[in-house]
Amino acid sequence: MTPGLIPQPDIGYSEQDGAVPCLSMRLALLVTLRIDLLEEPTMAGPLTITASNFETEVLQATTPVLLDFWAPWCSPCRMVAPAVEEMAMQYADKLKVGKLNVDDHPAVAQRYGITGIPALLFFEGGHVVDTVIGAVPKSTLQQHVDGVLGNA
C-alpha cells in the first residue's frame, strides 16, 4: 500500500486529509461530464463536398450555399477556415456551408475556373451569385453572407 493512502471500502483509495478525490469520485465526475457532453446540442459545421455529392448538396440546394474551395497545404485556406466554420454555425438555418478539397476533386474546381485558393463561391438556385478570393477577414466574409442572404 502507498504511504499516505488508506483503503476505503468499495471506493478505492483516498488521501487521509481528503484533498484528492478517490477513484470512484473521479469516475462519477467523468461520467457526469460525459453525459453532459452527450446531451449538449451540436452545432452544424461545414459539409464535406465531393464530386459525387456536389450536384445534390450545392446545385440542388434549397438554401443559398457558401462553398469553400481549399486544400490542406494552403496556409491562407487555414487562416479563413475559422470564419467559414463560424458562418456555418451562425447561419445553419439559412445558409448551407461546405468545403471542397481541390486536390481531391479538381474537376469541380476547374468547372468553376478556380485558379487560386481559398476561393469562396456563393451559389443560389444552382448558379454562382457571389465570389470571394483569398483569405479575407471575418467582417468581409460576413458582408458577403449578409448580401447573399439579403441582410445587407
N, C-alpha and C positions, 0 to 999 in steps of 0.2 A: 504494500500500500504506500502511496506517495505521502511524504510528511506534510502535515497541514490539512490533509483531507480526511474527512470522517465518512464512513459508509452511511448512506441514507436508504432506508428500506424502500425498495421498488422505484427509486428515483435516481439512482446513481450516486455521485459524489458531489459534495458541496464544501466550499471553504468554511472554516469554523466561524468566521466573522460575517458570513453571508454576502460578501462583496461580489462574488462571482456566481451567477445563477447556475443551478445544476443543469445537467444534460436534459432532463425532461422539460424544464422550464424553457431552455433554448429551443428545443424541438417544438414545444407548444407555440412559441413565438413565431418560429419559421413557418409552421403550418398555418397559423393565423394570417401571417403576411402573405403567404402563397394564395390562400383563399381570397384575401382582399385583392390581390393582383388578378386573379381569375375573374372576379366579379367586376373589375374595373372596365368601363366601356372602352372599346378600342376605336381609335380614330383611323379613318381610311388614309392610306398613303398612296403614292403614285402606283399605277398599274404597270406591270411589265408588258410592253407592247412588242410583238414579234411580227414577222412577215405573215405568219399564219393567222394571227388574230387582228391584224391591222384593219381589215375591211369591217369586221364586226364592231370592234371597240372604238374605232376612230371615225371611219366614214359613215357608218350607220348609227352613230350615237344620237340619242335624242336630246342631249345637252351639249353645249359647247365643250370642246376638248382642247387642253393645253398639252402639246406633245414635245417633250424634251429629247432632242437628238443629241446623244452623248457617247462617250467612250471612257472606259475605266482609266486609261493612261492620261486623259485630258485634265490638266490642272484647273483651267477655267471652268470646266464642267463640274468639278468637285466644289468649286467656290460658289457656284449658283445653285447647287443641289439643295442646300437647306431652305432657300427661298421657295424653290419649286415644291419641296415637301410641305412647307408651311401653307402654300396656296392649296395643295391637295386637301389638307385638314380643314383649313378655314372655309373653303368653298365646296366641301364634299357634296352638298345637296344641289349645287348649281353648276358645277364645273367638273368634268372628268379630267384627271391629270394622269398622264402616262409618260414613261421613259422608254426610248428605243435605242438600243446599243447599235451604233452604226457599223461597228466591226462585225457583229453577228448578223446584221440584216442590211447589208449595203444596198440591195435593190430598192428598198423603200426610201433610203436617203437619196439615192440617185434619181428616183422618180420625182422628188421634190426639189432637186437641184441643190442639195446640201453639199457645200464645198468647205465649210468651216463650222466648227462646233465650239461651244454649245450653240445650237440653233433651236429656238423655241417657236414652234408654229401653233397658231390657234386655228382650229377647224370648227366650222359650223355648217350643218347641212351637207357635210361631205366635202366642203371647199375650204381652202386656206383663206382666213379673213384678216389675219394679222401675223407679223413675224418680228421676232426679237433675236438679234445675232450678238453673241458674245456674253461674257459674264457681266451682267448688269446688276446694279443694286436692287435690293428688295423693293424699294419705293418705285423704281421704274417698272419692274415686273407687275407690281400692284396696279399701277396706272393702266397698263395694257389689259390686265384681267378685268378691271373695272370698265374699261372702254368696250371690251368684247361683251361683257355682261350687261351693258347699258347703265352702269352705275356712275359714269363719269360726271 
